[in-house]
Amino acid sequence: MTDIFALALGCGTKNRDDLWLEVYYPDPAIKPDPRLVEVVREEVGYQGGNAALELTHRQIQHIAREWRDAGFEHEASYAVAFQECQQPLVLTILETDAEPASTPEAYLKLHLLSHRLVKPHGVVLSGIFPLLPNVAWTAEGAVDLNELPERQLMARLDGRVLAVNSVDKFPKMTDYVVPKGVRIADTARVRLGAYVGEGTTVMHEGFINFNAGTEGPGMIEGRISAGVFVGKGSDLGGSSSTMGTLSGGGNMIIALGENCLLGANAGTGIPLGDRCTIEAGLYITAGTKVELLDDQGENVDTVRARDLAGKSDLLFRRDSLTGAVQCRTNKTAIALNEELHKHN
C-alpha cells in the first residue's frame, strides 16, 4: 500500500437525517505508519483512496486490539476510549491531500491545522464550505438548525436554558484543540482550523480565522484573516487588520514576516517581509501610491504598494501635512528603487 497522507479516529454529531454536523479527532496523525492502515484494511475492508468509514463498537474493539498487538499503544489507547462513546464513530483516511469530499474529511483537515501538523496553505481546502453545515453551537454541542426549536423547548421544560453560543459553519478551536503554550483571552474569536504557534497571545479583540495563524511568539490584538500567516515575533496592534483572500485580497497571499508590527487600526493588503512596520491608522492596499523616501527624507520615486510586496525593513507612514503614504527603509530608498526597476 502506498503512503497515507493522514489518518484519524473520531466521534461526532449527526442530525436526524443521519448527516454529519461535526467530528472531533483527539489525535490525528500525519503520514501514519502503514501498519496502522493495514489493520484497518483487514478489519473494515478499506481499499484505498480518501474515505470516512463509520465504525461499529465491535470494529473499534478489534482495531484497538490489533493496534496494541502491533505495538501501537498510543493509538490503541484512543481506540479503547472510543469503545465507550455513545456518539457516531468514524475513521477517516486521506490517502492523498485532495479536495475534501465529506464533512469528516473537511473536519480532519481543520484539525490538522489546529494540531500544528500542517501550516496554513499546507493542505487543500478547496470546496470545504459546502461540506461544513451551518449549525447552532450550544452548551450541549452542535445542533441542527431545524432541530433547534425543539431542543430549546425541551430544555425549558426541563428547567434549563439551552445556550446558543453561535450559529456558524466553524466551531471554536478550543472546543476541539488547545495548542500548547498559548493564551487566548476570548476563545470564541479563534476558529477551528487556525494555526496558533507556541508563545502566541490572542487578546480579547484578537481574531484568527481558519487556514491562518501565527508562527509564534506574538501578540495578536487585531484580525488575522483567512489565509494569512504571521511570522515569529510579529505583533498586531488593537483593531488592526490583514486582508485575506476571501475579503478582497484576490490571488495574492497575504503574510507577515518576522518581527513586524501593525499599529493600532492599521492594516495590510500586501505581504510584508521581515522587520516591517505600518504606523497606527494606516491601511495599505496593493494599489496604494507610496512615496519612497531617501535617508534625508526626500521623495525619490512613487510606486504602488504591490511593488513593495514581500520586501523587508520597511516603515510605512502617512505624512501629517500632505496625507501622502510614505515608505522609509533601512536601505536607502534609491537602492530600493533600483532593485524594483531591475525586476520590472
C-alpha positions as CSV (number, residue, x, y, z in Angstrom):
1,M,0.0,0.0,0.0
2,T,1.2,3.5,-0.8
3,D,1.9,6.0,2.0
4,I,-1.1,7.6,3.5
5,F,-1.3,11.4,4.0
6,A,-3.4,11.4,7.2
7,L,-5.5,9.2,9.4
8,A,-7.7,9.9,12.4
9,L,-10.2,8.2,14.7
10,G,-13.1,10.4,15.7
11,C,-16.6,10.8,17.1
12,G,-19.1,13.3,16.1
13,T,-22.7,14.5,15.8
14,K,-25.3,13.7,13.2
15,N,-28.8,15.2,12.7
16,R,-32.0,13.2,12.4
17,D,-31.3,12.7,8.7
18,D,-28.1,10.8,9.5
19,L,-26.0,13.7,8.2
20,W,-22.7,14.7,9.9
21,L,-22.8,18.1,11.7
22,E,-19.2,17.9,13.1
23,V,-16.4,15.5,14.0
24,Y,-13.9,15.5,16.9
25,Y,-10.5,14.0,16.3
26,P,-8.4,14.0,19.5
27,D,-5.2,12.6,18.0
28,P,-4.9,12.9,14.2
29,A,-1.8,11.5,12.5
30,I,0.1,12.8,9.6
31,K,2.0,10.2,7.5
32,P,0.8,7.3,9.7
33,D,2.7,4.0,9.9
34,P,1.5,1.8,7.0
35,R,0.9,-1.0,9.6
36,L,-1.8,1.1,11.2
37,V,-3.6,1.3,7.9
38,E,-3.1,-2.4,7.2
39,V,-5.1,-3.2,10.3
40,V,-7.9,-1.0,9.1
41,R,-7.9,-2.6,5.6
42,E,-8.3,-6.0,7.1
43,E,-10.9,-5.1,9.7
44,V,-13.3,-2.8,7.6
45,G,-12.3,-3.6,4.0
46,Y,-10.5,-0.3,3.3
47,Q,-9.4,-0.5,-0.4
48,G,-7.6,2.8,-0.7
49,G,-8.5,6.4,-1.6
50,N,-9.9,9.1,0.7
51,A,-12.7,7.7,2.9
52,A,-14.7,8.3,6.0
53,L,-15.5,4.9,7.4
54,E,-18.3,4.8,10.0
55,L,-17.4,2.1,12.6
56,T,-19.3,-0.1,15.0
57,H,-18.2,-0.5,18.6
58,R,-17.2,-4.1,17.7
59,Q,-14.9,-2.9,14.9
60,I,-13.4,-0.3,17.2
61,Q,-12.7,-3.1,19.7
62,H,-11.0,-5.2,17.1
63,I,-8.9,-2.3,15.8
64,A,-7.8,-1.4,19.3
65,R,-6.7,-5.0,20.0
66,E,-4.8,-5.3,16.6
67,W,-3.1,-1.9,17.0
68,R,-2.0,-2.9,20.5
69,D,-0.7,-6.3,19.4
70,A,1.3,-4.5,16.7
71,G,2.9,-2.3,19.3
72,F,0.9,0.9,18.7
73,E,0.0,1.6,22.4
74,H,-0.7,5.3,21.9
75,E,-3.1,4.8,19.0
76,A,-4.7,1.8,20.7
77,S,-5.4,3.8,23.9
78,Y,-7.6,6.2,21.9
79,A,-9.4,3.3,20.2
80,V,-10.1,1.8,23.6
81,A,-11.5,5.1,24.9
82,F,-13.9,5.3,21.9
83,Q,-15.4,1.9,22.8
84,E,-17.4,3.7,25.5
85,C,-18.6,6.5,23.2
86,Q,-22.3,6.8,22.5
87,Q,-21.8,9.2,19.6
88,P,-21.3,8.0,15.9
89,L,-17.7,6.9,15.3
90,V,-15.7,7.4,12.2
91,L,-12.2,6.5,11.0
92,T,-11.1,9.0,8.3
93,I,-8.3,8.1,6.0
94,L,-6.8,10.6,3.5
95,E,-4.6,8.7,1.1
96,T,-3.8,11.9,-0.7
97,D,-4.2,15.6,0.1
98,A,-7.1,16.0,-2.3
99,E,-10.1,18.4,-2.1
100,P,-12.3,17.1,0.8
101,A,-15.4,15.2,-0.3
102,S,-17.2,14.8,3.0
103,T,-17.8,16.5,6.3
104,P,-15.5,14.1,8.3
105,E,-12.7,14.8,5.7
106,A,-13.2,18.5,6.0
107,Y,-13.0,18.4,9.8
108,L,-9.9,16.3,9.7
109,K,-8.1,18.9,7.6
110,L,-9.2,21.7,10.0
111,H,-7.8,19.5,12.9
112,L,-4.5,19.0,11.2
113,L,-4.1,22.8,11.1
114,S,-5.0,23.4,14.7
115,H,-2.9,20.5,15.9
116,R,0.0,22.2,14.1
117,L,0.6,19.2,11.9
118,V,0.4,21.4,8.8
119,K,0.7,25.1,8.4
120,P,-1.7,27.4,6.6
121,H,-1.8,26.7,2.9
122,G,-0.3,23.3,3.8
123,V,-3.5,21.3,2.8
124,V,-6.0,21.5,0.1
125,L,-9.2,23.2,1.4
126,S,-10.9,24.0,-1.9
127,G,-14.6,23.2,-1.7
128,I,-14.7,23.0,2.0
129,F,-17.7,25.4,2.6
130,P,-20.5,23.2,1.3
131,L,-19.2,20.4,3.5
132,L,-19.5,22.4,6.7
133,P,-23.1,22.6,7.7
134,N,-24.3,25.8,9.4
135,V,-25.3,24.7,12.8
136,A,-26.1,26.1,16.3
137,W,-23.1,25.7,18.6
138,T,-24.7,25.3,22.0
139,A,-23.7,24.4,25.5
140,E,-24.7,20.8,24.6
141,G,-22.7,20.7,21.4
142,A,-23.7,21.0,17.7
143,V,-27.5,21.2,17.0
144,D,-29.1,21.1,13.5
145,L,-30.9,24.4,13.0
146,N,-34.1,22.7,12.1
147,E,-34.0,20.8,15.3
148,L,-33.0,23.7,17.5
149,P,-36.5,25.0,18.4
150,E,-37.5,21.6,19.8
151,R,-34.2,21.3,21.7
152,Q,-34.7,24.7,23.2
153,L,-38.3,23.8,24.2
154,M,-37.2,20.5,25.8
155,A,-34.5,22.3,27.8
156,R,-37.1,24.9,29.1
157,L,-39.5,22.1,30.1
158,D,-36.6,20.6,32.0
159,G,-36.0,23.9,33.8
160,R,-32.9,24.7,31.8
161,V,-31.8,27.2,29.1
162,L,-30.0,25.9,26.1
163,A,-27.4,28.5,25.5
164,V,-26.6,29.1,21.8
165,N,-23.1,30.5,21.6
166,S,-23.0,31.0,17.8
167,V,-24.6,30.0,14.5
168,D,-21.8,29.3,12.1
169,K,-20.1,26.8,9.9
170,F,-16.9,26.8,12.1
171,P,-16.8,26.0,15.8
172,K,-14.4,27.4,18.3
173,M,-10.9,25.9,18.0
174,T,-10.6,25.4,21.8
175,D,-13.7,23.1,21.9
176,Y,-11.5,20.7,19.8
177,V,-7.9,21.6,20.3
178,V,-6.0,23.7,22.9
179,P,-2.4,24.0,21.5
180,K,0.5,24.0,23.9
181,G,1.9,27.3,25.1
182,V,-0.8,29.8,24.0
183,R,-3.0,32.4,25.7
184,I,-6.5,33.1,24.2
185,A,-8.5,35.7,26.1
186,D,-11.7,35.2,24.2
187,T,-11.9,31.7,22.7
188,A,-14.9,32.5,20.5
189,R,-12.5,34.6,18.4
190,V,-10.3,31.7,17.2
191,R,-11.9,29.3,14.7
192,L,-11.1,25.6,14.3
193,G,-8.6,25.4,11.5
194,A,-6.5,28.2,13.0
195,Y,-2.8,27.5,13.5
196,V,-1.7,29.2,16.8
197,G,2.0,28.8,17.3
198,E,3.6,28.4,20.7
199,G,4.1,31.7,22.6
200,T,1.2,33.4,20.9
201,T,-1.1,35.6,23.0
202,V,-4.5,36.4,21.4
203,M,-6.1,39.3,23.4
204,H,-9.9,39.9,23.7
205,E,-10.2,41.7,20.4
206,G,-7.8,39.5,18.5
207,F,-9.2,37.1,15.9
208,I,-7.8,34.2,13.9
209,N,-9.7,32.6,11.0
210,F,-9.3,29.1,9.6
211,N,-6.2,28.3,7.4
212,A,-4.5,31.3,9.1
213,G,-2.4,31.9,12.2
214,T,0.9,32.6,13.8
215,E,4.3,31.0,13.9
216,G,4.6,32.4,17.5
217,P,5.6,34.0,19.7
218,G,3.5,37.1,19.0
219,M,0.8,39.4,20.4
220,I,-2.4,39.5,18.5
221,E,-4.9,42.3,19.2
222,G,-6.1,42.6,15.6
223,R,-7.6,40.4,12.9
224,I,-5.7,37.6,11.1
225,S,-8.0,36.8,8.1
226,A,-8.3,33.5,6.3
227,G,-5.1,32.5,4.5
228,V,-2.8,34.9,6.4
229,F,0.2,33.6,8.3
230,V,2.2,35.8,10.8
231,G,5.9,35.2,11.4
232,K,7.8,34.9,14.7
233,G,7.9,38.0,16.9
234,S,5.3,39.9,14.9
235,D,2.6,41.9,16.7
236,L,-0.8,43.1,15.5
237,G,-2.0,46.2,17.4
238,G,-5.5,46.8,18.6
239,S,-8.2,46.7,15.8
240,S,-5.5,46.2,13.1
241,S,-6.4,44.0,10.2
242,T,-5.0,41.8,7.5
243,M,-6.7,41.3,4.1
244,G,-7.5,37.7,3.4
245,T,-8.1,36.1,0.0
246,L,-11.8,35.8,0.9
247,S,-12.1,39.5,1.6
248,G,-10.8,41.3,-1.5
249,G,-7.2,40.2,-1.5
250,G,-7.5,38.4,-4.8
251,N,-4.9,35.8,-5.5
252,M,-2.1,37.5,-3.6
253,I,-1.4,35.5,-0.4
254,I,-1.0,38.0,2.5
255,A,1.6,37.2,5.1
256,L,3.7,39.0,7.7
257,G,7.4,38.1,8.1
258,E,9.3,38.0,11.4
259,N,9.4,40.9,13.8
260,C,6.8,43.0,12.1
261,L,4.3,45.5,13.7
262,L,0.9,46.6,12.5
263,G,0.0,49.6,14.6
264,A,-3.4,50.1,16.2
265,N,-6.1,50.4,13.5
266,A,-3.6,49.7,10.8
267,G,-3.8,47.1,8.1
268,T,-2.2,45.5,5.1
269,G,-3.4,44.1,1.8
270,I,0.1,43.2,0.7
271,P,2.5,40.6,2.1
272,L,5.3,42.1,4.3
273,G,8.8,40.8,4.6
274,D,10.7,40.8,7.9
275,R,11.0,43.8,10.3
276,C,8.3,45.9,8.6
277,T,6.1,48.4,10.4
278,I,2.8,50.1,9.3
279,E,2.1,53.0,11.6
280,A,-1.2,53.3,13.6
281,G,-4.2,54.1,11.5
282,L,-2.7,53.4,8.1
283,Y,-4.1,50.7,5.8
284,I,-2.0,49.7,2.9
285,T,-3.7,48.0,-0.1
286,A,-2.0,46.7,-3.3
287,G,-2.9,49.9,-5.2
288,T,-1.9,52.4,-2.6
289,K,0.5,55.0,-4.0
290,V,3.7,55.1,-1.9
291,E,6.4,57.8,-1.9
292,L,9.9,56.3,-1.4
293,L,12.0,58.5,0.9
294,D,15.8,58.6,1.0
295,D,17.9,59.0,4.1
296,Q,17.3,62.8,4.1
297,G,13.5,62.3,3.8
298,E,13.4,63.4,0.2
299,N,11.0,61.7,-2.2
300,V,12.9,59.8,-4.9
301,D,10.1,57.9,-6.5
302,T,6.4,56.9,-6.2
303,V,5.3,53.3,-6.6
304,R,2.3,51.1,-6.0
305,A,2.4,49.2,-2.7
306,R,2.2,45.9,-4.6
307,D,5.8,46.7,-5.9
308,L,6.9,46.5,-2.3
309,A,5.2,43.2,-1.5
310,G,7.4,40.8,0.5
311,K,10.3,43.2,0.9
312,S,11.9,43.6,4.3
313,D,12.9,46.5,6.6
314,L,10.1,48.9,5.5
315,L,8.4,51.6,7.6
316,F,5.1,52.8,6.1
317,R,3.7,56.1,7.4
318,R,1.4,58.9,6.4
319,D,2.7,62.5,6.0
320,S,0.8,64.6,8.5
321,L,0.8,67.6,6.2
322,T,0.1,66.2,2.8
323,G,-1.6,62.9,3.7
324,A,0.7,61.1,1.3
325,V,1.7,57.5,2.2
326,Q,5.4,57.3,2.5
327,C,8.0,54.5,2.9
328,R,11.3,54.6,4.6
329,T,13.7,51.7,4.5
330,N,16.9,50.6,6.3
331,K,18.4,50.6,2.9
332,T,18.5,53.9,1.0
333,A,15.3,54.5,-1.0
334,I,17.5,54.9,-4.1
335,A,18.9,51.4,-3.7
336,L,15.4,50.0,-3.2
337,N,14.2,51.9,-6.2
338,E,16.9,50.4,-8.4
339,E,16.0,47.0,-7.1
340,L,12.3,47.5,-8.0
341,H,13.0,48.7,-11.5
342,K,15.6,45.9,-12.2
343,H,12.8,43.4,-11.8
344,N,10.2,45.2,-13.9
